[in-house]
């Protein structure tokens, strides 16, 4: 029966609809019965033949209908759009508005005046250059590739072996269609999702999908309802480690499990970072405040009888004075400096805003393998001579804890060394054993490295006892056998066997204890069971070992061994003991988890591994410290159903349970349990867990290294990928990469993130403080009709001249002592720029600064014959070019040019007073709670910035060229000192405020002024 071909329009609509598809569809776990039904029924459903496959013409038709076996790429955001977003987004838009208003102000002035002052034009040009340069800097710092789909493509096999019309063909993998019969072998990548119809010793690596590091056995039997768990399915782009198989294709391209993850990761929207939200809120505030203030003074100017054009110029002046021109550069540079500092500590930041996000983190959803653990299987415990012996799982293990003269231990070690297919790759003589690369699976590599470390040279042992034949491990018998030369008193050969402990024990009649071979009694079997359960209960993979020395009389030196069928005994063996393996936790992780707890950050383990293993690792690193409901039930000797789940604050949730859970049930688990482990989770479930945490208002960091982690990494507030073991996909989806794959590096990042949030607050407080003395001259100019005390050019000199380096230097300020003892900041309450900071900057410190500046301005004016009483209402005559004989308080006459020189000189005095008080402001901004005496002056960049600030101010005041270009005139030394008493007042006022905060934590002063 031929398939009906669709019209071209239909296909187009289908693609369009898919791009708009609700992302919720991809969050659901794979639902199919292709693994449950019989092979015959599946073959019939797919209209194929298990021996001949489909015809070439049918394959062509299906390729046209379903499309190629490839992942549909999501069009990347064009670089020019990314550039425009950086150039016109966030703070930049505020500066563009400021520049635009300057140009408009200049144009208005050209209509109303003969000789137009060029302040607004210069300021507009300066702001334009500033925002373009900062935008370019940010673009090159922040720009990250959106090639998530490209890295998925790297996983796709290029060619595949298919059977069509009964012939074996090698075709490009993109041409495979549903119903094709494919063959895969060791070293191949699976070309599509397939149902296995024949298998011979097949093992696949599913770690990119499930996070499980152990090779997975695949066969024709249906073993689990969950498609990801059953043995009779193999998935698109997973690697074949051993064996061969034949299978029928059940899904291709976007419909594969890998395709669903690709669509899920690429289809998720970027999460707005906390600092981006904070800056947005600040922009709204400053815009609203500036416009309202400007409109008020615009109205006042009109009421006072100013011409409309003059009133508009005042309006623009007020708005521009409110724009903190230097803040964009300050924030960008502060984040960049922290990013560089973090890179030196193995945290590579791809997105500058992620620096602060990590500091805001309240929940970390961490993968297990490779992040919390070392990503290397290691011998953890041994059972021999009726006792469990603990091995050292750290990288410093030297093997000296074991007794070389112990015959029981030596027999067990010999079996682990000989019955082992793994061997070291060549050319690694100088590399430590634990870092050597191995040919072989993870379990055998662990045994090999253990034997090498303890024996001091496994090569010599294998040369002494050459291997004659072996039976590889298979999933049915669950053991591996090898026969070796073993010339001893009564034998030439020895059989060594390892495998599932219960299977090995069943084949044994004797056991070695303290070097003696004794009968395997019921009592000894019970001891074995107890040890097996104890080791398995620690989440370790347990292997049993046995041997048998073959008698010379039955197996002479000329005997030829055969394995099909075996012509040597596999019963009546001597049991040697148990060895358990685990991927051990990294040594720095327990301390890191403790630091997270102290800092109020919850660490949740989300892994694809087995619940028992996950729980054991979680306990060993401190993620779980209290009993679970299972533990309580076992302790009380009752059924788990009789235990109230809320009694236990710790819980281990299986992916199977999660699949049937409603969103509110998951929310309840996250709310009522402080210590959580999610095991056997799918990629979709990892994403759902992250979103459940975010629903509670948590700032969520996610760590991961596999393809399966990429959707959760992208959805998280900050995704953290692994630099060494991480896939390209996870690195593309993440915001930050741990170069050493170590969870402990995240804690370093959190500390840096918290420091930068504190320091950004300090920088912003410092920068905003000078806003009031910059606004007040315009206000007094309009309301009190006095000469303009500070021009727009002088404002620019402060914001991107004298204030810039001091503001940036605060990024180098060390942490206040309580930085990692605090709870994570509340994103709804503890904002980057909050009401308390604004009130402090404008109405407390800003008022003192403004008073100092006007004192200096009026003092200089008074010294030249214009006391304050004379200045009020003088503006019209003062600014009139026609008035060449304006009288001062001493009866002296002043020409227009002389008046302007005096105005600019007094204005320079106003500028100098801002610089002096800002130096004191910089000292008080060093700390928000500690005394300056405790914080000390250890920030050498800040000390240098204070000197540079004075040098810049002196250059602006005393270099003659700036008289014409910036209207900055020389000022007497004494005029610098007028602001010093106000600076000291400012310093002692804030020291007193912080003293009251420390003396009475949580009191009125802290509630009202601690920003």
VEXVO-297913 format. One record per residue (C-alpha): x, y, z; residue number from 1. Coordinates in steps of 0.25 Angstrom, whole numbers, plus 5000, padded with zeros to 4 digits. Example, Ala and Ser with C-alpha at 12.3 -4.5 7.8 and 13.67 -1.06 7.14 Angstrom:
// residues 2
5049,4982,5031,1
5055,4996,5029,2
END
This chain:
// residues 1011
5000,5000,5000,1
5007,5013,4995,2
5007,5025,5004,3
4999,5037,5000,4
5008,5049,4996,5
5004,5062,5002,6
5003,5075,4994,7
5015,5085,4996,8
5006,5095,5003,9
5003,5085,5014,10
5018,5082,5017,11
5021,5097,5018,12
5009,5099,5028,13
5014,5087,5036,14
5028,5093,5038,15
5022,5107,5041,16
5012,5101,5051,17
5024,5093,5057,18
5032,5105,5060,19
5020,5111,5067,20
5017,5099,5075,21
5015,5100,5090,22
5028,5096,5096,23
5020,5089,5107,24
5018,5077,5097,25
5033,5075,5097,26
5033,5075,5112,27
5025,5062,5112,28
5033,5049,5113,29
5034,5040,5101,30
5021,5032,5100,31
5021,5020,5091,32
5017,5006,5090,33
5028,5002,5079,34
5036,4995,5090,35
5024,4988,5096,36
5017,4981,5084,37
5023,4969,5077,38
5034,4970,5066,39
5024,4964,5056,40
5013,4974,5060,41
5023,4986,5059,42
5028,4981,5045,43
5014,4981,5040,44
5011,4995,5046,45
5023,5001,5039,46
5020,4993,5026,47
5034,4987,5025,48
5041,4973,5024,49
5050,4969,5035,50
5059,4962,5025,51
5058,4970,5012,52
5055,4984,5018,53
5047,4994,5009,54
5049,4996,4994,55
5057,5008,4989,56
5044,5015,4983,57
5037,5014,4996,58
5049,5019,5004,59
5049,5031,4994,60
5034,5034,4996,61
5036,5033,5011,62
5048,5042,5011,63
5039,5053,5003,64
5028,5051,5013,65
5035,5051,5026,66
5047,5059,5022,67
5062,5056,5024,68
5067,5049,5037,69
5073,5061,5042,70
5070,5072,5053,71
5063,5084,5048,72
5071,5096,5050,73
5066,5108,5058,74
5070,5121,5050,75
5080,5127,5059,76
5078,5142,5063,77
5086,5150,5052,78
5098,5157,5058,79
5094,5171,5054,80
5081,5169,5063,81
5089,5164,5074,82
5098,5177,5072,83
5086,5186,5072,84
5080,5180,5085,85
5093,5183,5092,86
5094,5197,5086,87
5080,5201,5089,88
5076,5192,5101,89
5077,5194,5116,90
5085,5206,5121,91
5089,5210,5106,92
5075,5215,5103,93
5075,5225,5114,94
5088,5231,5109,95
5083,5231,5095,96
5071,5239,5100,97
5080,5248,5107,98
5089,5250,5095,99
5076,5253,5086,100
5071,5263,5096,101
5084,5270,5096,102
5083,5271,5081,103
5069,5276,5082,104
5073,5286,5092,105
5084,5291,5083,106
5074,5293,5072,107
5064,5300,5080,108
5075,5310,5085,109
5079,5313,5070,110
5065,5318,5068,111
5065,5327,5080,112
5079,5333,5081,113
5089,5339,5072,114
5102,5333,5078,115
5098,5319,5082,116
5106,5313,5093,117
5111,5299,5089,118
5110,5292,5102,119
5098,5283,5098,120
5105,5280,5085,121
5118,5276,5091,122
5110,5268,5102,123
5101,5261,5091,124
5114,5257,5083,125
5121,5252,5096,126
5109,5244,5100,127
5108,5238,5086,128
5123,5234,5086,129
5122,5228,5100,130
5110,5219,5097,131
5115,5214,5084,132
5129,5211,5090,133
5122,5204,5102,134
5113,5197,5093,135
5124,5191,5084,136
5132,5187,5097,137
5119,5180,5103,138
5116,5173,5089,139
5130,5167,5088,140
5130,5163,5103,141
5115,5157,5103,142
5114,5152,5089,143
5112,5137,5090,144
5109,5127,5079,145
5094,5122,5077,146
5099,5110,5070,147
5092,5100,5079,148
5086,5092,5067,149
5100,5092,5061,150
5106,5085,5073,151
5095,5075,5072,152
5098,5072,5058,153
5112,5069,5062,154
5106,5057,5069,155
5099,5052,5057,156
5106,5040,5049,157
5110,5042,5035,158
5107,5029,5029,159
5099,5016,5032,160
5097,5002,5028,161
5083,4999,5023,162
5076,4987,5017,163
5067,4990,5005,164
5061,4980,4995,165
5069,4970,5003,166
5083,4976,4999,167
5092,4983,5009,168
5095,4997,5006,169
5103,5008,5012,170
5096,5022,5011,171
5097,5036,5017,172
5090,5035,5030,173
5081,5047,5026,174
5074,5038,5016,175
5069,5027,5026,176
5054,5027,5028,177
5044,5020,5037,178
5043,5005,5034,179
5057,5004,5030,180
5065,4991,5035,181
5079,4996,5040,182
5091,4989,5045,183
5100,4995,5055,184
5113,4990,5061,185
5124,4994,5071,186
5129,5008,5069,187
5117,5012,5061,188
5107,5023,5065,189
5092,5019,5065,190
5087,5025,5052,191
5072,5027,5057,192
5063,5022,5069,193
5062,5007,5066,194
5055,4995,5072,195
5065,4984,5073,196
5061,4971,5066,197
5075,4964,5067,198
5086,4966,5077,199
5100,4960,5080,200
5107,4965,5092,201
5102,4979,5090,202
5105,4991,5099,203
5102,5005,5097,204
5107,5018,5104,205
5094,5026,5108,206
5101,5036,5116,207
5097,5047,5107,208
5083,5044,5109,209
5081,5039,5123,210
5094,5044,5130,211
5097,5029,5134,212
5112,5026,5132,213
5111,5011,5132,214
5110,5004,5118,215
5096,4999,5116,216
5093,4985,5111,217
5083,4985,5099,218
5076,4972,5095,219
5063,4968,5088,220
5055,4967,5101,221
5045,4977,5106,222
5048,4980,5121,223
5042,4994,5125,224
5030,5002,5121,225
5039,5014,5120,226
5045,5015,5106,227
5058,5021,5112,228
5059,5009,5122,229
5055,4997,5113,230
5066,4988,5107,231
5060,4987,5093,232
5062,5001,5088,233
5075,5009,5084,234
5074,5023,5082,235
5079,5033,5071,236
5093,5037,5073,237
5097,5029,5085,238
5110,5021,5083,239
5111,5006,5082,240
5122,5001,5091,241
5122,4986,5089,242
5115,4976,5080,243
5106,4977,5068,244
5091,4978,5065,245
5080,4979,5055,246
5068,4988,5057,247
5056,4994,5051,248
5056,5010,5050,249
5044,5015,5058,250
5047,5030,5058,251
5056,5039,5050,252
5061,5054,5051,253
5052,5063,5060,254
5043,5051,5065,255
5055,5044,5071,256
5058,5045,5086,257
5070,5054,5083,258
5062,5062,5073,259
5052,5065,5084,260
5063,5070,5094,261
5068,5078,5082,262
5055,5085,5080,263
5053,5087,5095,264
5067,5093,5097,265
5066,5102,5085,266
5051,5106,5086,267
5053,5111,5101,268
5053,5126,5102,269
5065,5133,5109,270
5062,5136,5124,271
5064,5150,5127,272
5076,5151,5137,273
5073,5158,5151,274
5083,5169,5148,275
5076,5172,5135,276
5063,5173,5142,277
5069,5182,5153,278
5075,5192,5142,279
5061,5192,5135,280
5055,5196,5148,281
5065,5207,5150,282
5064,5212,5136,283
5049,5213,5138,284
5051,5221,5152,285
5061,5230,5147,286
5053,5233,5134,287
5041,5236,5142,288
5048,5244,5152,289
5056,5252,5142,290
5043,5255,5133,291
5034,5259,5145,292
5045,5268,5151,293
5048,5274,5137,294
5033,5276,5134,295
5031,5283,5148,296
5042,5293,5145,297
5037,5294,5131,298
5024,5299,5137,299
5031,5308,5147,300
5039,5314,5136,301
5027,5317,5128,302
5019,5323,5141,303
5031,5332,5144,304
5030,5337,5130,305
5042,5331,5123,306
5041,5329,5107,307
5036,5316,5103,308
5049,5312,5096,309
5057,5316,5109,310
5047,5307,5117,311
5049,5295,5107,312
5065,5297,5109,313
5063,5297,5124,314
5054,5284,5123,315
5065,5277,5115,316
5076,5282,5124,317
5069,5276,5136,318
5066,5263,5129,319
5081,5262,5124,320
5086,5265,5138,321
5078,5253,5144,322
5085,5243,5134,323
5097,5237,5141,324
5105,5237,5128,325
5117,5229,5134,326
5108,5218,5140,327
5107,5209,5128,328
5122,5209,5127,329
5124,5206,5142,330
5114,5194,5142,331
5120,5188,5129,332
5135,5190,5134,333
5131,5184,5148,334
5125,5172,5142,335
5136,5170,5133,336
5147,5171,5144,337
5139,5161,5152,338
5138,5152,5140,339
5153,5152,5138,340
5155,5149,5153,341
5146,5137,5152,342
5153,5132,5140,343
5166,5131,5148,344
5158,5123,5158,345
5153,5113,5147,346
5139,5120,5145,347
5138,5124,5130,348
5127,5134,5128,349
5120,5135,5115,350
5110,5145,5118,351
5115,5157,5127,352
5101,5158,5134,353
5103,5144,5139,354
5114,5149,5148,355
5104,5155,5157,356
5093,5145,5155,357
5102,5134,5161,358
5103,5143,5174,359
5087,5144,5174,360
5086,5129,5174,361
5077,5123,5184,362
5076,5108,5178,363
5086,5100,5171,364
5081,5088,5163,365
5093,5080,5161,366
5096,5068,5152,367
5104,5057,5160,368
5113,5050,5150,369
5126,5058,5148,370
5121,5070,5155,371
5119,5065,5170,372
5127,5053,5166,373
5141,5051,5160,374
5135,5044,5147,375
5144,5032,5149,376
5140,5018,5155,377
5148,5015,5167,378
5150,5003,5177,379
5142,5007,5189,380
5141,4995,5198,381
5146,4980,5198,382
5141,4968,5206,383
5150,4957,5209,384
5154,4949,5221,385
5140,4952,5227,386
5142,4967,5228,387
5139,4979,5219,388
5152,4988,5217,389
5150,5002,5212,390
5159,5007,5201,391
5164,5021,5199,392
5156,5027,5187,393
5164,5040,5186,394
5174,5043,5176,395
5185,5042,5186,396
5182,5027,5188,397
5196,5019,5188,398
5191,5005,5192,399
5200,5004,5205,400
5188,5001,5213,401
5187,4987,5208,402
5196,4976,5213,403
5204,4970,5201,404
5207,4957,5209,405
5192,4954,5212,406
5189,4942,5203,407
5174,4944,5203,408
5176,4959,5198,409
5186,4954,5188,410
5177,4944,5182,411
5166,4954,5181,412
5175,4964,5175,413
5181,4954,5165,414
5167,4951,5160,415
5163,4966,5158,416
5176,4968,5150,417
5175,4955,5141,418
5160,4954,5139,419
5160,4968,5133,420
5160,4972,5118,421
5164,4986,5121,422
5179,4991,5118,423
5186,5005,5119,424
5188,5012,5106,425
5203,5014,5102,426
5212,5026,5104,427
5207,5029,5118,428
5219,5025,5126,429
5221,5039,5133,430
5206,5041,5136,431
5200,5037,5150,432
5192,5024,5150,433
5179,5030,5153,434
5180,5040,5141,435
5184,5029,5131,436
5175,5026,5119,437
5170,5012,5118,438
5164,5004,5107,439
5152,4997,5114,440
5139,5000,5121,441
5139,5009,5134,442
5138,4997,5144,443
5149,4989,5138,444
5158,5002,5137,445
5155,5004,5152,446
5160,4990,5156,447
5172,4991,5146,448
5176,5004,5153,449
5174,4999,5167,450
5183,4986,5163,451
5193,4995,5157,452
5194,5004,5169,453
5195,4993,5179,454
5204,4983,5172,455
5213,4993,5166,456
5212,4988,5152,457
5201,4980,5146,458
5209,4977,5133,459
5218,4968,5140,460
5207,4960,5147,461
5200,4958,5133,462
5213,4954,5127,463
5215,4944,5138,464
5201,4938,5136,465
5198,4939,5121,466
5183,4938,5117,467
5180,4926,5109,468
5165,4928,5106,469
5153,4936,5112,470
5138,4937,5112,471
5134,4951,5111,472
5123,4957,5120,473
5109,4955,5115,474
5096,4960,5121,475
5090,4946,5122,476
5100,4939,5130,477
5105,4952,5136,478
5120,4947,5138,479
5133,4948,5131,480
5143,4937,5131,481
5158,4936,5127,482
5168,4924,5128,483
5183,4927,5130,484
5196,4919,5132,485
5198,4917,5147,486
5210,4908,5149,487
5209,4903,5164,488
5210,4890,5172,489
5198,4883,5166,490
5193,4891,5154,491
5198,4897,5141,492
5185,4906,5140,493
5176,4915,5147,494
5161,4919,5144,495
5158,4933,5149,496
5144,4938,5149,497
5137,4951,5152,498
5122,4956,5151,499
5109,4958,5159,500
5112,4953,5173,501
5100,4944,5175,502
5103,4937,5161,503
5118,4935,5165,504
5114,4930,5179,505
5105,4920,5173,506
5116,4913,5166,507
5125,4912,5178,508
5127,4901,5188,509
5139,4907,5196,510
5144,4920,5201,511
5158,4926,5204,512
5159,4931,5219,513
5172,4936,5224,514
5179,4928,5213,515
5172,4915,5216,516
5162,4909,5206,517
5150,4904,5214,518
5136,4899,5211,519
5125,4910,5208,520
5115,4908,5219,521
5101,4914,5221,522
5107,4923,5232,523
5118,4928,5222,524
5107,4930,5212,525
5099,4938,5222,526
5112,4947,5224,527
5113,4949,5209,528
5099,4953,5208,529
5100,4963,5219,530
5113,4969,5213,531
5107,4969,5199,532
5095,4977,5204,533
5103,4987,5212,534
5112,4990,5201,535
5101,4991,5191,536
5093,5000,5201,537
5104,5010,5200,538
5101,5012,5185,539
5113,5004,5180,540
5114,4994,5169,541
5118,4981,5175,542
5125,4970,5168,543
5128,4956,5172,544
5141,4948,5170,545
5145,4934,5169,546
5156,4924,5164,547
5159,4910,5162,548
5173,4903,5161,549
5172,4892,5150,550
5178,4879,5154,551
5191,4875,5146,552
5185,4861,5145,553
5173,4865,5137,554
5178,4878,5130,555
5193,4875,5126,556
5202,4885,5120,557
5198,4882,5106,558
5183,4883,5109,559
5176,4892,5098,560
5164,4901,5104,561
5152,4904,5097,562
5140,4913,5101,563
5129,4908,5091,564
5125,4901,5099,565
5135,4902,5111,566
5143,4890,5112,567
5148,4894,5127,568
5139,4894,5139,569
5131,4907,5143,570
5125,4900,5156,571
5132,4896,5169,572
5140,4909,5169,573
5146,4916,5181,574
5140,4929,5185,575
5151,4940,5188,576
5142,4952,5192,577
5135,4965,5187,578
5140,4978,5182,579
5131,4990,5181,580
5132,5001,5172,581
5127,5016,5172,582
5129,5029,5165,583
5134,5036,5178,584
5131,5050,5181,585
5141,5061,5179,586
5149,5064,5191,587
5145,5079,5191,588
5130,5076,5189,589
5126,5074,5204,590
5132,5087,5208,591
5126,5094,5197,592
5112,5089,5200,593
5114,5093,5215,594
5117,5107,5210,595
5105,5107,5201,596
5096,5103,5213,597
5103,5114,5222,598
5100,5124,5211,599
5085,5120,5210,600
5086,5113,5197,601
5079,5099,5195,602
5086,5089,5187,603
5077,5079,5180,604
5083,5067,5172,605
5077,5064,5159,606
5083,5051,5152,607
5079,5040,5143,608
5086,5030,5152,609
5080,5020,5161,610
5073,5025,5174,611
5082,5017,5183,612
5095,5022,5177,613
5089,5036,5176,614
5085,5036,5191,615
5099,5030,5195,616
5107,5041,5188,617
5097,5052,5193,618
5099,5047,5207,619
5114,5046,5206,620
5115,5061,5201,621
5105,5066,5211,622
5093,5069,5201,623
5085,5059,5210,624
5088,5060,5225,625
5074,5056,5231,626
5066,5043,5229,627
5057,5040,5218,628
5043,5034,5219,629
5049,5021,5216,630
5060,5022,5227,631
5049,5026,5237,632
5041,5014,5233,633
5053,5004,5234,634
5057,5010,5248,635
5042,5008,5253,636
5040,4995,5246,637
5028,5000,5240,638
5023,5001,5225,639
5027,5013,5218,640
5012,5016,5216,641
5010,5018,5231,642
5020,5029,5231,643
5016,5044,5228,644
5024,5048,5217,645
5025,5062,5223,646
5032,5056,5235,647
5044,5054,5227,648
5051,5067,5222,649
5060,5059,5213,650
5054,5052,5201,651
5059,5043,5189,652
5049,5044,5177,653
5049,5034,5165,654
5047,5039,5151,655
5036,5029,5150,656
5028,5036,5162,657
5031,5049,5156,658
5025,5045,5143,659
5011,5043,5149,660
5012,5056,5158,661
5004,5068,5156,662
5011,5082,5157,663
5005,5085,5170,664
5010,5072,5176,665
5024,5075,5171,666
5023,5089,5177,667
5019,5083,5190,668
5032,5074,5190,669
5041,5086,5187,670
5033,5094,5198,671
5033,5084,5209,672
5046,5077,5207,673
5060,5084,5210,674
5068,5072,5205,675
5064,5067,5191,676
5070,5057,5181,677
5063,5054,5168,678
5068,5041,5162,679
5066,5034,5149,680
5061,5047,5143,681
5059,5050,5128,682
5063,5063,5121,683
5049,5068,5121,684
5048,5065,5136,685
5060,5073,5139,686
5054,5085,5132,687
5041,5083,5140,688
5049,5083,5153,689
5056,5096,5149,690
5043,5102,5146,691
5036,5098,5159,692
5047,5104,5167,693
5046,5117,5159,694
5031,5117,5162,695
5035,5119,5176,696
5043,5131,5173,697
5056,5124,5174,698
5068,5129,5166,699
5072,5115,5160,700
5086,5111,5156,701
5087,5098,5148,702
5100,5090,5146,703
5101,5079,5135,704
5110,5073,5125,705
5102,5064,5115,706
5092,5067,5104,707
5081,5063,5114,708
5084,5075,5123,709
5083,5085,5111,710
5068,5089,5113,711
5070,5091,5128,712
5083,5099,5126,713
5076,5108,5116,714
5064,5110,5125,715
5071,5113,5138,716
5074,5127,5142,717
5089,5123,5141,718
5093,5110,5133,719
5107,5105,5138,720
5113,5094,5128,721
5126,5086,5130,722
5138,5090,5122,723
5145,5077,5122,724
5134,5066,5121,725
5123,5075,5116,726
5117,5073,5102,727
5117,5084,5092,728
5102,5085,5094,729
5103,5088,5109,730
5114,5098,5107,731
5105,5106,5096,732
5093,5106,5105,733
5100,5110,5118,734
5104,5124,5123,735
5116,5120,5130,736
5126,5108,5128,737
5134,5102,5140,738
5148,5099,5134,739
5152,5089,5145,740
5138,5082,5145,741
5138,5084,5160,742
5125,5088,5168,743
5134,5095,5178,744
5137,5105,5167,745
5122,5109,5167,746
5123,5114,5182,747
5135,5123,5178,748
5126,5128,5167,749
5115,5131,5177,750
5124,5138,5186,751
5129,5147,5174,752
5115,5149,5170,753
5111,5154,5184,754
5123,5163,5185,755
5120,5169,5171,756
5105,5171,5175,757
5110,5178,5188,758
5121,5186,5180,759
5111,5190,5169,760
5102,5196,5179,761
5113,5204,5185,762
5118,5209,5171,763
5103,5213,5168,764
5102,5220,5182,765
5115,5227,5179,766
5111,5231,5165,767
5097,5236,5168,768
5101,5244,5180,769
5107,5255,5171,770
5093,5255,5163,771
5087,5265,5173,772
5098,5275,5173,773
5097,5274,5157,774
5082,5276,5157,775
5082,5288,5167,776
5089,5298,5159,777
5078,5297,5148,778
5067,5297,5158,779
5073,5310,5165,780
5076,5316,5152,781
5061,5315,5148,782
5054,5318,5162,783
5063,5328,5168,784
5068,5335,5155,785
5083,5333,5159,786
5095,5331,5149,787
5096,5316,5145,788
5106,5310,5156,789
5109,5297,5147,790
5109,5295,5132,791
5106,5282,5125,792
5120,5281,5120,793
5125,5281,5135,794
5114,5271,5138,795
5120,5262,5127,796
5134,5265,5133,797
5129,5259,5146,798
5121,5247,5141,799
5132,5242,5131,800
5144,5249,5136,801
5147,5250,5151,802
5136,5240,5156,803
5138,5229,5146,804
5151,5222,5152,805
5147,5223,5166,806
5133,5217,5163,807
5140,5205,5156,808
5151,5204,5167,809
5139,5200,5176,810
5139,5187,5168,811
5152,5183,5175,812
5147,5185,5189,813
5148,5172,5197,814
5136,5165,5203,815
5130,5170,5216,816
5132,5159,5226,817
5118,5154,5226,818
5117,5152,5211,819
5115,5136,5211,820
5108,5136,5224,821
5096,5144,5218,822
5084,5138,5212,823
5082,5140,5197,824
5076,5153,5194,825
5061,5154,5192,826
5060,5158,5177,827
5047,5165,5180,828
5052,5173,5192,829
5067,5174,5192,830
5069,5181,5179,831
5081,5187,5172,832
5075,5201,5173,833
5065,5202,5184,834
5057,5213,5191,835
5067,5214,5203,836
5079,5215,5193,837
5072,5227,5185,838
5068,5234,5199,839
5082,5232,5204,840
5089,5237,5191,841
5079,5249,5188,842
5073,5253,5201,843
5085,5251,5211,844
5099,5250,5205,845
5094,5258,5193,846
5088,5270,5201,847
5102,5271,5209,848
5109,5271,5196,849
5100,5282,5190,850
5101,5290,5202,851
5117,5289,5201,852
5116,5293,5186,853
5107,5305,5187,854
5115,5310,5199,855
5128,5310,5191,856
5120,5316,5179,857
5114,5327,5187,858
5127,5330,5195,859
5135,5332,5182,860
5124,5341,5176,861
5123,5349,5190,862
5139,5351,5190,863
5137,5358,5176,864
5126,5367,5181,865
5113,5358,5178,866
5108,5353,5191,867
5096,5344,5191,868
5086,5355,5193,869
5091,5362,5181,870
5090,5349,5172,871
5076,5346,5174,872
5068,5351,5162,873
5080,5356,5155,874
5080,5345,5144,875
5074,5354,5132,876
5084,5365,5134,877
5095,5355,5136,878
5093,5348,5123,879
5090,5360,5115,880
5101,5363,5105,881
5095,5377,5104,882
5098,5380,5119,883
5113,5384,5120,884
5112,5392,5133,885
5106,5383,5143,886
5109,5388,5158,887
5113,5379,5169,888
5111,5380,5184,889
5124,5389,5184,890
5119,5399,5173,891
5128,5393,5163,892
5123,5391,5149,893
5125,5378,5141,894
5125,5376,5126,895
5118,5363,5120,896
5131,5356,5118,897
5136,5359,5132,898
5123,5354,5138,899
5124,5341,5130,900
5139,5339,5134,901
5134,5341,5149,902
5122,5331,5146,903
5131,5320,5140,904
5142,5322,5151,905
5131,5321,5162,906
5125,5309,5154,907
5139,5303,5154,908
5139,5305,5170,909
5126,5298,5170,910
5132,5286,5161,911
5144,5285,5171,912
5135,5284,5183,913
5127,5273,5176,914
5141,5266,5174,915
5145,5268,5189,916
5132,5263,5195,917
5132,5251,5185,918
5146,5247,5190,919
5140,5246,5204,920
5127,5240,5198,921
5137,5229,5192,922
5142,5226,5206,923
5128,5224,5212,924
5124,5216,5200,925
5135,5205,5203,926
5126,5199,5213,927
5111,5197,5215,928
5111,5192,5229,929
5126,5191,5234,930
5134,5203,5240,931
5144,5208,5230,932
5154,5205,5242,933
5151,5191,5240,934
5150,5191,5225,935
5163,5198,5224,936
5169,5204,5212,937
5174,5191,5206,938
5168,5194,5192,939
5180,5200,5185,940
5172,5202,5172,941
5163,5211,5180,942
5175,5218,5187,943
5181,5221,5173,944
5167,5225,5168,945
5167,5236,5179,946
5180,5242,5174,947
5176,5241,5159,948
5163,5248,5163,949
5171,5260,5168,950
5180,5260,5156,951
5169,5260,5146,952
5162,5272,5154,953
5175,5280,5155,954
5177,5278,5140,955
5163,5282,5137,956
5165,5294,5146,957
5179,5299,5142,958
5182,5295,5128,959
5179,5308,5120,960
5173,5301,5108,961
5161,5296,5116,962
5157,5311,5119,963
5152,5312,5104,964
5148,5298,5102,965
5142,5294,5115,966
5140,5307,5122,967
5149,5303,5134,968
5156,5314,5140,969
5167,5314,5151,970
5163,5314,5165,971
5171,5318,5178,972
5176,5307,5187,973
5167,5312,5198,974
5155,5310,5190,975
5158,5295,5190,976
5157,5295,5205,977
5143,5301,5206,978
5137,5288,5204,979
5146,5280,5213,980
5138,5282,5226,981
5125,5277,5219,982
5133,5265,5214,983
5137,5262,5229,984
5123,5264,5233,985
5118,5254,5222,986
5129,5244,5227,987
5125,5245,5241,988
5110,5245,5238,989
5111,5232,5231,990
5121,5225,5241,991
5111,5229,5252,992
5099,5223,5243,993
5107,5210,5241,994
5111,5209,5256,995
5096,5210,5259,996
5093,5199,5249,997
5104,5190,5256,998
5099,5193,5270,999
5085,5191,5267,1000
5083,5180,5256,1001
5069,5181,5250,1002
5066,5194,5257,1003
5060,5207,5251,1004
5073,5212,5245,1005
5076,5199,5238,1006
5062,5198,5233,1007
5062,5212,5228,1008
5076,5214,5223,1009
5083,5201,5220,1010
5083,5200,5205,1011
END
